[in-house]
Amino acid sequence: MAWWRKRRGTPDPTRFGRPERVAVLGESPPTEVIGTTSTGDVLAFRAAAADLPAWWRQLRAEHPRTGLWPVLLGPDVGDLCAVLPGAARDDHDPAAELARAERMTLDDLRALRARRTERYAHLGGDDAFDDEDDDDALAMVEPAALASHPATFTVAKADGLVALVPAAHGWQVPVLLGWDGGVNYDMEPVDHAVVLRDWYERFGAELVTLDGEQVLELWVERPPASTTEALAVAREHYEYCYDVVYQGVGSLTDLAGDQVGSRSWYFWWD
């Protein structure tokens, strides 16, 4: 049996499977089951920080054959993934949430978030979809140029877990894992899936990281190439995660110039 079809059971670190397993950096991953979602077991193995990007690239290339999407979880799974041990909640239905995400459009998501904002308006606070164009930080001013950084991922600063999730597409992984990044802003896993699906279709953006510190990172095949498009997409980044401006680069202009045109996109919710 190939390593990606390993059945549920007590992990045995001495079993490395058959030689035909995927090899990266001259090794093969000794996977173990760390949870179960509606599409099957979630496998994982631990890797050195410097090797994490290479593992992701190789296992992403194997996805058409294995059906397993690689995602970097950081040093430990934390409590943000509902289907993994230590989760903060146990009421997540991956199959139902995936079906919901597949039906939902961006307009549907905006309407949903507006209803949430109205529901909790008496509690005060901000919302990522509020129109705050009078704020200097959100002024729609095109950057002078676009930076073209190579892909870099903050999760690769420390040794961590590489998870393998049974998923047809990377954008499905947040709902299949029940990842609650952005929960302080009343976000749900379906929010991430709908936004990531749109960016995948338009820019070839693919999920790389979901960690326990509420960090999500994407690899981007076709980032915006013009300053006009980059500024519009920077607004989308802000609507999705306004901490990327207010606790990050400081303005939409800087976000458009520095992140949007690059091969990796970074999001973090406080």
PLY file of the C-alpha trace (Angstrom):
ply
format ascii 1.0
element vertex 270
property float x
property float y
property float z
element edge 269
property int vertex1
property int vertex2
end_header
0.00 0.00 0.00
1.41 3.42 -0.99
2.21 5.82 1.82
-0.58 8.27 0.98
-3.18 5.50 1.37
-2.00 4.47 4.83
-4.97 3.42 6.93
-5.92 4.74 10.36
-4.04 3.09 13.18
-1.42 3.62 15.83
1.49 5.47 14.19
4.66 3.42 13.99
7.67 5.67 13.43
9.81 2.69 12.42
7.66 1.96 9.36
8.73 3.94 6.34
6.73 2.06 3.70
7.78 1.01 0.24
10.59 2.61 -1.78
8.18 3.96 -4.41
6.84 6.57 -2.00
7.40 10.20 -2.83
10.96 11.25 -2.01
12.00 14.81 -1.25
15.56 15.80 -0.41
16.46 12.12 -0.57
13.93 11.10 2.08
10.39 9.76 2.38
7.89 11.11 4.91
6.97 8.81 7.84
3.36 9.98 8.01
0.86 9.42 10.79
-2.87 10.08 11.05
-3.57 13.27 13.04
-7.29 13.64 12.36
-10.19 12.77 10.10
-12.35 14.96 7.90
-15.29 14.18 5.64
-13.00 13.21 2.76
-10.73 10.88 4.76
-7.77 10.81 7.12
-5.49 13.81 7.55
-1.85 12.66 7.54
1.17 14.57 8.78
4.89 14.42 9.37
7.40 16.75 10.97
10.12 18.43 8.90
13.02 20.80 9.42
12.32 24.49 8.84
14.69 24.77 5.88
13.02 21.82 4.15
9.38 22.91 4.49
9.09 24.85 1.18
10.67 21.95 -0.74
8.30 19.47 0.87
5.33 21.62 -0.08
6.45 22.01 -3.70
7.09 18.30 -4.16
3.89 17.15 -2.48
1.88 19.77 -4.38
3.31 18.30 -7.60
2.15 14.86 -6.43
-1.39 16.05 -5.66
-2.93 14.92 -8.99
-1.78 11.38 -8.16
-2.31 11.28 -4.40
-5.37 13.48 -3.98
-3.71 14.93 -0.87
-3.17 18.67 -0.54
-0.05 19.65 1.45
-0.42 22.42 4.00
2.17 23.69 6.46
0.70 23.85 9.98
3.61 25.34 11.91
5.28 23.80 14.99
2.03 22.26 16.28
-1.62 22.00 15.32
-2.82 24.40 18.03
-6.57 24.63 18.65
-7.77 26.31 15.45
-8.52 23.21 13.33
-11.81 21.65 14.40
-11.03 18.16 13.06
-7.60 17.89 14.73
-6.72 17.03 18.35
-6.96 19.89 20.84
-9.57 21.81 18.84
-11.41 24.59 20.61
-14.74 23.31 19.23
-16.26 20.03 18.07
-19.36 21.18 16.19
-17.81 21.45 12.72
-19.43 19.51 9.84
-16.81 19.44 7.04
-19.11 17.94 4.39
-21.88 20.46 5.01
-19.47 23.39 5.14
-17.73 22.30 1.94
-21.07 22.09 0.13
-21.94 25.53 1.49
-18.63 26.98 0.29
-19.08 25.50 -3.18
-22.49 27.19 -3.51
-21.45 30.57 -2.13
-20.25 33.48 -4.28
-18.25 36.50 -3.16
-21.45 38.56 -3.22
-23.10 35.95 -0.98
-20.14 36.20 1.39
-20.32 39.99 1.51
-24.03 39.80 2.31
-23.37 37.22 5.02
-20.69 39.35 6.62
-22.94 42.40 6.50
-25.61 40.44 8.38
-23.05 39.35 10.97
-21.95 42.96 11.44
-25.54 44.08 11.95
-26.16 41.25 14.39
-23.22 42.27 16.57
-23.36 46.03 16.01
-24.42 46.67 19.60
-21.09 45.21 20.76
-19.09 47.83 18.86
-15.88 47.14 16.91
-14.86 47.33 13.27
-15.66 45.24 10.26
-13.39 44.39 7.36
-16.00 45.42 4.78
-16.70 48.89 6.20
-16.07 51.72 3.75
-13.29 53.76 5.33
-11.88 55.47 2.24
-11.57 58.74 4.17
-8.82 57.08 6.20
-5.41 57.96 4.76
-4.30 54.35 5.16
-7.07 53.24 2.79
-6.68 55.95 0.17
-6.75 54.35 -3.28
-3.42 55.73 -4.48
-1.50 53.61 -6.96
2.04 52.63 -5.95
4.88 53.95 -8.07
5.94 50.39 -8.91
5.33 46.78 -7.93
7.88 44.79 -5.98
8.43 41.31 -7.39
9.65 39.31 -4.42
10.34 35.58 -4.68
7.96 33.42 -2.68
8.81 33.36 1.02
6.81 31.77 3.82
7.06 32.79 7.46
6.02 29.32 8.60
9.41 28.06 7.39
11.23 29.91 10.18
10.83 26.94 12.54
10.55 23.17 12.28
6.94 22.21 11.71
4.22 19.85 10.61
3.38 19.11 7.00
-0.23 17.96 6.77
-1.72 16.06 3.84
-5.43 16.72 3.47
-7.71 14.73 1.11
-8.93 17.62 -1.05
-9.54 18.29 -4.72
-8.32 21.88 -4.37
-6.28 23.82 -1.85
-9.07 26.36 -1.28
-11.18 23.56 0.21
-8.70 22.85 3.02
-9.88 25.56 5.48
-13.38 24.05 5.55
-12.15 20.45 5.55
-9.95 21.19 8.58
-12.40 23.62 10.16
-9.67 26.29 10.43
-10.83 29.19 12.59
-8.32 31.87 11.65
-9.93 35.29 12.00
-12.45 34.05 14.56
-12.01 37.28 16.56
-13.51 39.06 13.55
-16.44 36.66 13.30
-14.94 34.80 10.34
-15.74 31.17 9.60
-13.86 28.52 7.57
-16.28 29.07 4.69
-15.14 32.71 4.43
-11.59 31.58 3.70
-12.69 28.98 1.18
-14.80 31.40 -0.87
-12.08 34.05 -1.03
-9.29 31.56 -1.78
-11.34 29.95 -4.55
-11.75 33.33 -6.24
-8.05 34.12 -6.01
-7.17 30.65 -7.26
-9.36 31.10 -10.34
-8.03 34.59 -11.11
-4.40 34.43 -10.01
-3.55 30.76 -9.52
-3.17 31.44 -5.77
-2.73 28.18 -3.84
-2.82 27.48 -0.13
0.54 26.82 1.54
0.14 27.68 5.24
-2.56 27.49 7.90
-0.98 27.73 11.32
-2.00 27.92 14.94
-1.09 31.62 15.14
-3.82 32.58 12.64
-1.39 32.93 9.72
-2.47 31.96 6.21
-0.02 32.03 3.30
-0.51 31.53 -0.43
1.77 30.82 -3.38
0.65 32.89 -6.37
1.25 31.75 -9.94
-0.05 34.87 -11.73
0.09 37.92 -9.45
-1.24 41.25 -10.75
1.16 42.86 -13.20
-0.10 46.46 -13.26
-0.24 49.04 -10.48
-3.93 49.65 -11.19
-4.87 45.99 -10.77
-2.56 45.61 -7.78
-4.30 48.47 -5.97
-7.72 46.91 -6.59
-6.48 43.55 -5.31
-4.90 45.25 -2.28
-8.39 46.43 -1.39
-9.53 42.79 -1.61
-6.68 41.77 0.70
-7.79 44.41 3.17
-11.44 43.35 2.99
-10.34 39.79 3.70
-7.85 40.63 6.47
-7.60 44.26 7.52
-4.81 43.46 9.97
-2.58 43.15 6.91
-2.86 46.95 6.66
-3.44 48.17 10.20
-0.96 45.82 11.86
1.13 45.29 8.74
2.31 47.60 5.98
0.18 50.60 7.02
-1.61 51.52 3.79
-3.28 50.08 0.72
-0.64 51.77 -1.44
2.19 49.99 0.36
0.27 46.72 0.36
-0.26 46.97 -3.41
3.36 47.84 -4.06
5.00 45.34 -1.74
2.83 42.21 -1.44
0.23 42.01 -4.19
2.66 41.73 -7.11
4.76 39.07 -5.39
4.64 35.28 -5.58
3.55 34.83 -1.97
0.70 36.48 -0.08
0.63 36.66 3.71
-2.34 37.17 6.05
-2.52 37.29 9.82
-5.47 37.98 12.10
-4.79 39.38 15.55
0 1
1 2
2 3
3 4
4 5
5 6
6 7
7 8
8 9
9 10
10 11
11 12
12 13
13 14
14 15
15 16
16 17
17 18
18 19
19 20
20 21
21 22
22 23
23 24
24 25
25 26
26 27
27 28
28 29
29 30
30 31
31 32
32 33
33 34
34 35
35 36
36 37
37 38
38 39
39 40
40 41
41 42
42 43
43 44
44 45
45 46
46 47
47 48
48 49
49 50
50 51
51 52
52 53
53 54
54 55
55 56
56 57
57 58
58 59
59 60
60 61
61 62
62 63
63 64
64 65
65 66
66 67
67 68
68 69
69 70
70 71
71 72
72 73
73 74
74 75
75 76
76 77
77 78
78 79
79 80
80 81
81 82
82 83
83 84
84 85
85 86
86 87
87 88
88 89
89 90
90 91
91 92
92 93
93 94
94 95
95 96
96 97
97 98
98 99
99 100
100 101
101 102
102 103
103 104
104 105
105 106
106 107
107 108
108 109
109 110
110 111
111 112
112 113
113 114
114 115
115 116
116 117
117 118
118 119
119 120
120 121
121 122
122 123
123 124
124 125
125 126
126 127
127 128
128 129
129 130
130 131
131 132
132 133
133 134
134 135
135 136
136 137
137 138
138 139
139 140
140 141
141 142
142 143
143 144
144 145
145 146
146 147
147 148
148 149
149 150
150 151
151 152
152 153
153 154
154 155
155 156
156 157
157 158
158 159
159 160
160 161
161 162
162 163
163 164
164 165
165 166
166 167
167 168
168 169
169 170
170 171
171 172
172 173
173 174
174 175
175 176
176 177
177 178
178 179
179 180
180 181
181 182
182 183
183 184
184 185
185 186
186 187
187 188
188 189
189 190
190 191
191 192
192 193
193 194
194 195
195 196
196 197
197 198
198 199
199 200
200 201
201 202
202 203
203 204
204 205
205 206
206 207
207 208
208 209
209 210
210 211
211 212
212 213
213 214
214 215
215 216
216 217
217 218
218 219
219 220
220 221
221 222
222 223
223 224
224 225
225 226
226 227
227 228
228 229
229 230
230 231
231 232
232 233
233 234
234 235
235 236
236 237
237 238
238 239
239 240
240 241
241 242
242 243
243 244
244 245
245 246
246 247
247 248
248 249
249 250
250 251
251 252
252 253
253 254
254 255
255 256
256 257
257 258
258 259
259 260
260 261
261 262
262 263
263 264
264 265
265 266
266 267
267 268
268 269
